Amino acid sequence: MAMLEELNNTGTGWTGQAMFSSGAGMRDPHVSYGWLDQWADEALRAVAAVIETPRATLTTSQMLRRRGGAGVLLAPTIRLLRSDPQRYLVPRPSGVIKVNDTRYDPLRVVARRRDFTLDTIANRRALAILGWIEQLCKDVLANRASADAVARARLWSNTTRALLRRPLSQTLGAQTLGAEVRQPEEITHPPYRLTFQIARDLSERFGWSASLQPQSRLSYVEQSDVIYQAYVASRLAKEFGMRQTSDVLGAAQPAFSGDQFDLYYDTKPPPDVLRSWRHYSDRADESRPDVLLHERSTGAIALLDAKYRRARDGGASEDSRKDMSAYMGLYGLAQVTILFPGEYAHVTEVSGRGQRIVEAAIAPAINNLDDVVSAILGTLAQPTF
């Protein structure tokens, strides 16, 4: 979470939303505004129409009453009378119930009760849209958006709050999107048809939680690695005095550039910067190092791998070492660096036979990266191929 906050605050153009197995999430304000721009006006009109003329549904329940007549439920009534005869039966010569030679009349019977209610799945789903629009407006207002975006978000928010004060909203209260099946009125009635479509889109984009259905692409290790790689690239660029070259991180390469260095992020290196031995074969590789530091004046490079994982001893993982060993062979490099989210400032190395893997910790809690920068500079070397 701290890494995402830093990416957002330092202007790296991070556009990935993050959702976690608990159902919690961090939304990108650009995505929030994009959804509002597409849907908010139409959604608010549809919900307003639902609130103005809500569709009721017939509900059936059971009730106790003193007399018989239409709607009496025989089986539940018999169960009631048997449960406490002394309370619910009174002897009468003309009673409708005969037990041995004695007749009784029931004092209470169970009858069917029919009522119309506005507390329906379709109405609750429509009102849930208001809560989401209010949340998305807050995303936009809290992140220093443009004046036009702020003005529109405030208008949407004010309209939403006005609808939340209407009687139906007050009666049913705050609602969640839920996952109930489509209701008949959401097929036949235009406002409900639209609120169902909007609620489904909201649920798919923002409202997923672990209690609803698995969404394998929303979380797990791959997304953690992507977030950490972006964080590392941003943090190192700051340490080396480099500036981002595009509003969106990685849209242009090098992703960061300064007076002395360029930093390439998650991309195939340009041939004039770094080549592998396979570049000269009939099957050229498409390898994409996580981070590549290039010193323009000398042509020296430093290859770095950033993975959001740690070994049990608190150091870099063995998987990361295997990946970097493969890169060393591919590019003919004698020294490389693994970056990992250590709990404290930590720089070590694995070396032998002239080969060296530097392992350095970078994390939000580690404020001083002087040793890390020094270690990375120590791995600068001319490309082999």
Secondary structure, 3 states (H helix, E strand, C coil): CHHHHHHHHCCCCCCCCEECCCCCEECCHHHHHHHHHHHHHHHHHHHHHHHHCCCCEEEEEEEEECCCCCCECHHHHHHHHHHCHHHHEEECCCCCEEECCEEEEECCEEEEEEEEECCCHHHHHHHHHHHHHHHHHHHHHCCCCCHHHHHHHHHHHHHHHHHHCCHHHHHHCCCCCCCCCCCCHHHHCHHHHHHHHHHHHHHHHCCCCCCCCCCCCCCHHHHHHHHHHHHHHHHHHHHCCCEECCCCCCCCCCCEECCCEEEEECCCCCCCCCCCHHHHCCCCCCCCCCEEEEECCCCCEEEEEECCCCCCCCCCCHHHHHHHHHHHHHHCCCEEEEEECCCCCCEEEEEECCEEEEEEECCCCCCCCHHHHHHHHCCCECCCC
